[in-house]
Amino acid sequence: MKLGRCAVLAALVLGTVTATAVPAWAAPDNDTWAGRTVIGSVPYSQTEDTTGATSDGDEAALNAYCHLQAVDASVWYEVTADRTDSLVLDTLQSSYSTGAIVATGSPGNWTVVACLLGNHIWQTVAGQTYTILVVDTQYDGIGVGGILNVNLYWAARPTADITADPNGEVDGRTGVATIHGTMICTNASRNDIYVDLWQAVGRLHTVNGSGSTTGPTCDGATHTWAIEVRPYDGKFAGGMAMVTASGTVCNLLACVIDSNQRTVMLLGRPG
């Protein structure tokens, strides 16, 4: 009886091991150029698991132009541009290091348009069809493929509008001034604010200083900012001064600078 029971238990354990064996990952539908995902309109977003995606001679042929470190876990897309403009392919939210190759033509007759890493942008021609190959470049060295997040959208130039307030403060002990203002910006992935301040002291000397900070989120709303300005050659004091506040905003398409110069009253603040 004991032997029989052991045999039954062994069979159950073996059966359990067989049932929980790790399955092979299925290749996504757009694993090859023939199964490429045709994008109907822009903007476009998609999330897919590329763990089971493979590579073949078509990927190698395209990479002969780009020399990416690897073209693993590759998947294919196609889009026809409806205008001449700048198109962005954003894959930065993916779980692995991505690269992309953009080309016109078809296997055996490729014309490579762009070799891209991370956030990707290229210039389109209205009516032209573009093949997009997204790959795991292996620059992160952590496996093959994963969760790919694809976002395709038309680039827009960033905008910025910065102002400086008419009043600031100055620390009576250190001579460090604080300048305030507002900023509105859009379509930017990076933005910074810089302040230059100068103040006449007597008739022969001018105190100069500058400061900077990372700007606010460029969401089109009005945001306030405050920057400490440390003097280079002396101390700022209570009274009138001249300030230039500049906001620099950038995206993949361009960088834009907006500036506001004005007089400002520095109000004394006990040190």
DODO-235741 format. One line per field, with one value per residue (C-alpha): residue number from 1; x, y, z. Coordinates in Angstrom, 2 decimals. Example, Ala and Ser with C-alpha at 12.3 -4.5 7.8 and 13.67 -1.06 7.14 Angstrom:
% residues 2
pos c(1, 2)
px c(12.30, 13.67)
py c(-4.50, -1.06)
pz c(7.80, 7.14)
***
This chain:
% residues 271
pos c(1, 2, 3, 4, 5, 6, 7, 8, 9, 10, 11, 12, 13, 14, 15, 16, 17, 18, 19, 20, 21, 22, 23, 24, 25, 26, 27, 28, 29, 30, 31, 32, 33, 34, 35, 36, 37, 38, 39, 40, 41, 42, 43, 44, 45, 46, 47, 48, 49, 50, 51, 52, 53, 54, 55, 56, 57, 58, 59, 60, 61, 62, 63, 64, 65, 66, 67, 68, 69, 70, 71, 72, 73, 74, 75, 76, 77, 78, 79, 80, 81, 82, 83, 84, 85, 86, 87, 88, 89, 90, 91, 92, 93, 94, 95, 96, 97, 98, 99, 100, 101, 102, 103, 104, 105, 106, 107, 108, 109, 110, 111, 112, 113, 114, 115, 116, 117, 118, 119, 120, 121, 122, 123, 124, 125, 126, 127, 128, 129, 130, 131, 132, 133, 134, 135, 136, 137, 138, 139, 140, 141, 142, 143, 144, 145, 146, 147, 148, 149, 150, 151, 152, 153, 154, 155, 156, 157, 158, 159, 160, 161, 162, 163, 164, 165, 166, 167, 168, 169, 170, 171, 172, 173, 174, 175, 176, 177, 178, 179, 180, 181, 182, 183, 184, 185, 186, 187, 188, 189, 190, 191, 192, 193, 194, 195, 196, 197, 198, 199, 200, 201, 202, 203, 204, 205, 206, 207, 208, 209, 210, 211, 212, 213, 214, 215, 216, 217, 218, 219, 220, 221, 222, 223, 224, 225, 226, 227, 228, 229, 230, 231, 232, 233, 234, 235, 236, 237, 238, 239, 240, 241, 242, 243, 244, 245, 246, 247, 248, 249, 250, 251, 252, 253, 254, 255, 256, 257, 258, 259, 260, 261, 262, 263, 264, 265, 266, 267, 268, 269, 270, 271)
px c(0.00, 2.76, 4.60, 1.44, 0.78, 4.34, 3.99, 0.78, 2.40, 5.40, 3.10, 1.23, 4.47, 5.71, 2.39, 2.51, 6.02, 4.95, 1.87, 3.85, 6.70, 7.58, 5.95, 7.75, 6.91, 4.77, 6.06, 3.91, 1.95, 4.30, 7.44, 8.21, 7.92, 5.13, 3.08, 3.90, 1.39, -0.07, -0.76, -3.91, -3.54, -1.32, -1.27, -0.93, -0.19, 0.36, 1.79, 2.98, 5.12, 8.13, 9.72, 8.99, 9.95, 12.74, 15.18, 15.91, 17.82, 15.55, 16.58, 20.24, 19.99, 18.57, 21.08, 23.92, 23.23, 22.78, 25.22, 23.11, 24.66, 21.83, 18.46, 16.95, 13.21, 12.42, 8.89, 7.66, 5.32, 4.31, 2.86, 2.03, 2.60, -0.37, 1.77, 5.33, 6.34, 8.37, 7.20, 8.17, 8.42, 8.58, 9.52, 11.12, 8.47, 9.45, 10.98, 14.19, 16.62, 15.04, 16.28, 14.52, 15.34, 13.10, 13.21, 11.30, 10.99, 10.74, 13.03, 15.87, 15.21, 15.56, 16.40, 17.21, 15.83, 16.96, 18.79, 17.34, 17.72, 15.33, 13.08, 13.06, 12.24, 12.48, 11.25, 8.40, 7.23, 3.47, 2.28, 5.48, 5.17, 7.69, 8.65, 9.61, 11.66, 11.80, 14.47, 16.11, 19.58, 20.95, 22.61, 21.10, 22.31, 19.22, 17.64, 15.81, 12.70, 9.99, 7.11, 7.31, 5.40, 5.06, 3.77, 3.78, 2.84, 3.55, 6.13, 5.13, 7.52, 7.85, 6.53, 7.51, 6.37, 8.33, 7.86, 9.74, 7.87, 8.42, 9.58, 12.29, 14.09, 17.66, 19.34, 20.91, 23.72, 24.82, 23.69, 21.96, 18.84, 15.74, 13.84, 10.33, 8.23, 5.89, 6.33, 3.99, 5.34, 4.08, 5.39, 8.70, 10.46, 13.15, 13.07, 15.31, 15.09, 18.08, 18.27, 20.91, 20.79, 22.83, 22.64, 24.51, 26.28, 27.33, 28.55, 31.43, 30.55, 27.94, 27.18, 26.40, 25.05, 23.12, 21.11, 19.13, 16.61, 14.83, 11.62, 8.06, 6.11, 5.24, 1.51, 0.25, -0.60, 0.92, 3.58, 5.50, 9.25, 11.82, 15.60, 18.38, 20.90, 24.36, 26.52, 29.94, 31.55, 30.11, 26.61, 23.17, 21.32, 17.82, 16.80, 16.36, 18.10, 17.84, 16.91, 16.79, 14.82, 15.14, 13.28, 14.79, 12.43, 13.37, 11.94, 13.28, 12.34, 13.78, 14.74, 13.05, 14.20, 11.91, 13.32, 11.89, 14.05, 12.80, 13.66, 12.96, 12.77, 14.83, 13.20, 15.53, 15.19, 16.95, 19.93)
py c(0.00, 2.41, 1.66, 2.17, 5.46, 6.65, 5.71, 7.69, 10.72, 10.50, 10.39, 13.46, 15.37, 14.48, 15.45, 18.80, 19.53, 18.73, 20.96, 23.98, 23.80, 27.24, 27.62, 29.07, 32.71, 33.18, 35.54, 38.68, 39.09, 41.83, 39.75, 39.85, 42.47, 40.45, 40.71, 44.35, 46.50, 49.08, 52.32, 53.95, 57.40, 59.52, 59.91, 56.20, 54.22, 50.53, 48.30, 44.79, 42.03, 41.40, 38.66, 36.07, 38.24, 36.96, 38.35, 37.34, 38.50, 41.51, 43.04, 42.33, 43.94, 47.15, 47.20, 47.01, 50.73, 51.61, 49.36, 49.12, 46.84, 44.32, 43.95, 41.41, 41.04, 43.07, 44.08, 45.90, 48.83, 50.82, 54.32, 56.52, 60.22, 62.44, 65.58, 66.84, 67.36, 65.97, 62.62, 61.39, 57.73, 57.62, 54.26, 55.56, 53.97, 50.47, 48.01, 47.59, 49.61, 50.26, 51.40, 51.94, 51.94, 53.91, 53.05, 53.26, 50.40, 46.69, 43.73, 43.66, 47.27, 49.38, 53.07, 53.88, 57.23, 57.27, 55.21, 56.10, 55.47, 56.21, 59.06, 59.13, 61.86, 62.10, 64.35, 62.95, 63.64, 63.68, 60.45, 58.51, 55.12, 54.40, 51.05, 51.24, 48.44, 48.61, 46.46, 45.58, 47.10, 45.20, 48.36, 47.64, 44.01, 42.66, 39.97, 39.98, 42.07, 42.86, 45.32, 47.73, 51.01, 52.70, 56.25, 57.93, 61.61, 64.77, 67.01, 70.55, 73.41, 74.24, 77.55, 79.63, 82.83, 84.00, 87.03, 88.47, 90.01, 93.73, 92.96, 90.66, 90.18, 90.50, 89.00, 91.90, 89.71, 87.70, 90.05, 87.14, 88.22, 86.17, 86.84, 85.56, 85.21, 83.06, 80.79, 79.15, 76.56, 73.81, 70.89, 70.65, 67.71, 69.89, 73.44, 75.65, 79.17, 81.52, 84.89, 87.60, 90.47, 93.66, 96.64, 99.94, 100.63, 104.25, 105.81, 103.54, 99.96, 97.47, 94.22, 91.30, 87.83, 84.96, 81.88, 79.09, 76.35, 73.57, 74.96, 73.77, 71.11, 72.39, 71.74, 75.13, 76.28, 79.27, 78.21, 80.36, 80.18, 81.62, 81.74, 82.76, 85.05, 85.08, 88.14, 87.73, 90.96, 92.40, 92.25, 93.11, 95.61, 96.93, 99.18, 99.12, 96.57, 95.27, 91.65, 89.47, 86.24, 83.67, 80.43, 77.79, 74.99, 72.10, 69.03, 66.77, 69.32, 72.57, 74.74, 78.08, 80.89, 83.56, 86.47, 89.22, 92.19, 94.74, 96.78, 95.15, 96.52, 94.45, 94.58, 94.14, 90.95, 90.64, 88.30)
pz c(0.00, 0.88, -2.35, -4.33, -2.65, -3.37, -7.00, -7.24, -5.59, -7.91, -10.92, -9.65, -9.12, -12.57, -14.05, -12.28, -13.54, -17.09, -16.84, -15.58, -18.07, -19.48, -22.91, -25.91, -26.59, -29.68, -32.34, -32.82, -36.06, -37.28, -36.72, -40.47, -43.18, -44.82, -41.61, -40.92, -39.05, -41.42, -39.56, -40.87, -39.36, -37.14, -34.15, -33.44, -30.25, -29.62, -26.90, -27.74, -26.29, -28.54, -26.43, -29.11, -32.08, -34.30, -36.86, -40.43, -43.50, -44.07, -40.74, -41.44, -44.88, -43.40, -40.57, -43.10, -43.58, -39.89, -37.98, -34.83, -32.21, -32.66, -34.42, -32.01, -31.30, -34.40, -35.45, -38.55, -39.20, -42.26, -42.56, -45.53, -44.81, -45.56, -45.43, -45.66, -42.05, -39.12, -37.77, -34.29, -33.29, -29.49, -27.93, -24.72, -22.48, -23.63, -21.17, -23.17, -25.29, -28.67, -32.02, -35.32, -39.00, -41.36, -45.05, -48.29, -50.77, -49.99, -49.24, -51.75, -52.78, -49.63, -49.38, -45.76, -44.59, -40.94, -38.32, -34.94, -31.19, -28.32, -29.42, -33.22, -35.74, -39.50, -42.30, -44.38, -47.92, -48.53, -50.21, -49.44, -47.71, -44.96, -43.47, -39.79, -38.23, -34.41, -32.77, -29.48, -29.84, -26.79, -25.51, -22.07, -22.09, -20.30, -22.43, -25.73, -26.34, -23.82, -23.73, -26.64, -26.44, -29.82, -30.18, -33.58, -33.87, -35.85, -34.27, -33.29, -32.62, -28.92, -27.61, -24.58, -22.88, -19.83, -17.56, -14.59, -11.66, -10.90, -7.35, -6.01, -2.71, -1.56, 1.50, 3.40, 4.77, 1.72, -1.05, -2.82, -4.72, -5.51, -8.73, -9.43, -12.55, -14.61, -17.62, -20.12, -22.57, -24.87, -26.96, -25.10, -23.50, -21.89, -20.59, -18.48, -17.05, -16.77, -15.02, -15.44, -12.95, -12.73, -10.38, -10.36, -7.08, -6.88, -10.12, -11.01, -10.12, -11.32, -9.49, -11.80, -11.14, -12.65, -11.72, -13.34, -12.67, -14.50, -15.97, -15.32, -17.19, -20.66, -20.48, -21.65, -18.10, -16.29, -13.78, -11.30, -10.77, -8.36, -8.85, -6.47, -8.17, -6.61, -7.32, -8.94, -7.79, -4.63, -3.17, -4.44, -2.26, -1.88, -4.75, -8.51, -10.70, -14.25, -14.96, -18.07, -17.67, -20.48, -21.00, -23.29, -24.40, -26.67, -28.33, -31.08, -33.72, -32.39, -29.44, -28.78, -26.46, -25.05, -23.00, -20.84, -19.78, -17.27, -14.20, -10.87, -7.33, -4.90, -1.49, 1.46, 3.47, 6.84, 6.74)
***
